[in-house]
């Protein structure tokens, strides 16, 4: 039971993203069908879809941090000694954590202390603080995921890399191996 809960919590962003994606796509599809077939539109559905999409993006950013899939400029690492890039990546992650922590503070302060309690969404009538709550939640989760990736990388020795970049690295290695195993092309003079 405990391992199922841990597995669920470790993949919470993925589950939330899937649910939000299914819901806002279904909602938009229903809106299109309603407009085209019945000439009626739900005023609240577009606004709710936008807020769901925003939450989807922020949870997706946290999920990308878990997969170490955020874009990084790494071409300069090929020019450095092999011991230096891990140190520089760790320092950049420390800066990222500091930024996220400061943003969590700012967004929490904004949502709970500076935001007017009478600000409500136009068609739903829900207080805007509930929609803006994604900011401290997502940046806190992102910070946790950055720490988790560094723990796996530095303490456990597990290489957490974006699946797309792993696939690209494998394709590049495969291409290099194929090019190294091909016989040299003959010139036209040798054939004649």
VOTI-316882 format. One line per field, with one value per residue (C-alpha): x, z, y. Coordinates in nm, 2 decimals. Example, Ala and Ser with C-alpha at 12.3 -4.5 7.8 and 13.67 -1.06 7.14 Angstrom:
<voses>
xx: c(1.23, 1.37)
zz: c(0.78, 0.71)
yy: c(-0.45, -0.11)
</voses>
This chain:
<voses>
xx: c(0.00, 0.28, 0.47, 0.16, 0.12, 0.48, 0.45, 0.14, 0.31, 0.62, 0.41, 0.15, 0.23, 0.19, -0.16, -0.27, -0.15, -0.33, -0.65, -0.64, -0.56, -0.85, -1.09, -1.00, -0.99, -1.33, -1.47, -1.35, -1.48, -1.82, -1.81, -1.74, -2.02, -2.26, -2.19, -2.19, -2.49, -2.71, -2.61, -2.56, -2.24, -2.15, -1.99, -1.80, -1.64, -1.38, -1.27, -1.25, -1.05, -0.80, -0.74, -0.71, -0.46, -0.25, -0.25, -0.16, 0.14, 0.27, 0.23, 0.39, 0.69, 0.72, 0.70, 0.97, 1.19, 1.14, 1.26, 1.55, 1.39, 1.41, 1.63, 1.99, 2.27, 2.53, 2.74, 3.01, 3.05, 3.22, 3.51, 3.56, 3.73, 3.48, 3.49, 3.36, 3.02, 2.86, 2.98, 2.84, 2.51, 2.48, 2.56, 2.29, 2.04, 2.13, 2.05, 1.73, 1.63, 1.70, 1.49, 1.20, 1.21, 1.20, 0.91, 0.72, 0.76, 0.64, 0.35, 0.24, 0.25, 0.06, -0.21, -0.27, -0.19, -0.20, -0.47, -0.81, -1.06, -1.33, -1.14, -1.34, -1.33, -1.57, -1.80, -1.74, -1.76, -1.48, -1.23, -0.91, -0.69, -0.79, -0.66, -0.34, -0.27, -0.10, 0.20, 0.33, 0.22, 0.40, 0.72, 0.73, 0.69, 0.95, 1.20, 1.13, 1.19, 1.51, 1.64, 1.52, 1.70, 2.02, 1.98, 1.95, 2.24, 2.49, 2.40, 2.27, 2.47, 2.16, 2.17, 1.83, 1.81, 1.53, 1.40, 1.42, 1.78, 1.87, 1.71, 1.89, 2.23, 2.16, 2.08, 2.40, 2.61, 2.44, 2.51, 2.87, 2.91, 2.76, 2.99, 3.30, 3.21, 3.15, 3.42, 3.58, 3.41, 3.60, 3.69, 3.58, 3.93, 3.95, 3.65, 3.78)
zz: c(0.00, 0.09, -0.23, -0.43, -0.25, -0.31, -0.67, -0.71, -0.54, -0.75, -1.06, -0.94, -1.20, -1.48, -1.35, -1.31, -1.65, -1.82, -1.63, -1.71, -2.08, -2.11, -1.94, -2.12, -2.46, -2.39, -2.27, -2.59, -2.81, -2.64, -2.69, -3.06, -3.10, -2.90, -3.12, -3.46, -3.41, -3.17, -3.21, -2.84, -2.65, -2.29, -2.17, -1.89, -2.08, -2.26, -1.95, -1.75, -2.04, -2.03, -1.66, -1.70, -1.97, -1.75, -1.47, -1.73, -1.84, -1.48, -1.38, -1.70, -1.62, -1.28, -1.46, -1.71, -1.41, -1.27, -1.61, -1.63, -1.96, -1.93, -2.20, -2.11, -2.32, -2.30, -2.62, -2.42, -2.20, -2.49, -2.47, -2.10, -1.90, -1.81, -1.43, -1.49, -1.65, -1.35, -1.12, -1.35, -1.38, -1.01, -0.97, -1.23, -1.04, -0.72, -0.89, -1.03, -0.68, -0.54, -0.82, -0.76, -0.38, -0.43, -0.67, -0.43, -0.17, -0.41, -0.54, -0.20, -0.08, -0.38, -0.36, 0.01, 0.11, -0.18, -0.40, -0.37, -0.23, -0.46, -0.78, -0.94, -1.28, -1.53, -1.62, -1.35, -1.05, -0.87, -0.67, -0.88, -0.59, -0.65, -1.01, -0.91, -0.64, -0.92, -0.90, -0.55, -0.59, -0.93, -0.83, -0.50, -0.69, -0.94, -0.67, -0.51, -0.84, -0.91, -0.57, -0.64, -0.97, -0.81, -0.53, -0.78, -0.99, -0.71, -0.42, -0.59, -0.92, -1.14, -1.46, -1.49, -1.84, -2.07, -2.27, -2.59, -2.53, -2.45, -2.78, -2.97, -2.81, -2.90, -3.26, -3.29, -3.15, -3.39, -3.68, -3.58, -3.55, -3.90, -4.05, -3.89, -4.01, -4.38, -4.63, -4.78, -5.11, -5.42, -5.66, -6.03, -6.15, -5.97, -6.16, -6.50)
yy: c(0.00, 0.24, 0.18, 0.26, 0.59, 0.67, 0.58, 0.80, 1.09, 1.05, 1.07, 1.32, 1.58, 1.33, 1.22, 1.58, 1.68, 1.38, 1.46, 1.83, 1.77, 1.52, 1.76, 2.08, 1.91, 1.75, 2.08, 2.26, 1.99, 2.01, 2.39, 2.35, 2.09, 2.30, 2.61, 2.43, 2.20, 2.39, 2.75, 2.78, 2.85, 2.80, 3.13, 2.96, 2.68, 2.88, 3.06, 2.73, 2.58, 2.86, 2.82, 2.44, 2.49, 2.73, 2.47, 2.20, 2.41, 2.47, 2.11, 2.01, 2.23, 2.05, 1.72, 1.83, 1.92, 1.56, 1.42, 1.67, 1.78, 2.15, 2.31, 2.37, 2.52, 2.24, 2.27, 2.44, 2.13, 1.95, 2.19, 2.14, 1.87, 1.60, 1.68, 2.04, 2.00, 1.82, 2.10, 2.37, 2.19, 2.16, 2.54, 2.63, 2.41, 2.59, 2.92, 2.77, 2.66, 3.00, 3.16, 2.92, 2.97, 3.35, 3.31, 3.09, 3.36, 3.63, 3.43, 3.32, 3.68, 3.79, 3.53, 3.54, 3.89, 4.13, 3.99, 4.16, 3.90, 4.05, 3.97, 3.70, 3.53, 3.69, 3.41, 3.15, 3.39, 3.20, 3.41, 3.45, 3.35, 2.99, 3.01, 3.19, 2.93, 2.73, 2.96, 2.87, 2.51, 2.46, 2.63, 2.44, 2.11, 2.22, 2.29, 1.95, 1.79, 1.97, 1.85, 1.50, 1.49, 1.61, 1.36, 1.08, 1.21, 1.30, 1.07, 0.76, 0.79, 0.75, 0.95, 1.12, 1.25, 1.37, 1.06, 1.27, 1.37, 1.01, 0.90, 1.17, 1.07, 0.71, 0.80, 1.01, 0.73, 0.48, 0.72, 0.76, 0.38, 0.33, 0.59, 0.44, 0.09, 0.19, 0.11, 0.42, 0.53, 0.45, 0.72, 0.71, 0.66, 0.32, 0.20, 0.29)
</voses>
